[in-house]
Amino acid sequence: MGTWHHLYVVYRCDRSVLQDESVPTDHAITIKEILRSEEEAIREVDRLNALNREKGCEYSFQSAKYYPQGR
């Protein structure tokens, strides 16, 4: 396996989509961006949650392995 790096995926969960049973649940999650540090991801999630609090969506992040040379 090749060398990998941790990256941080910022994503949005649309609560209104989850409440509508006619829409597939995978439509509720949208990747917003991928960042290089956990600190950046925390700041961006905090900023987006404050900005979009009333819109029925919530932002979070998850770390992921990135293989620049492929597996």
ABEGO torsion letter per residue (X at the ends): XBBBBBBBBBBBBBAAAAABAABBAAAABBBABBBABAAAAAAAAAAAAAAAAAAGBBBBBBBBBBBAAEX
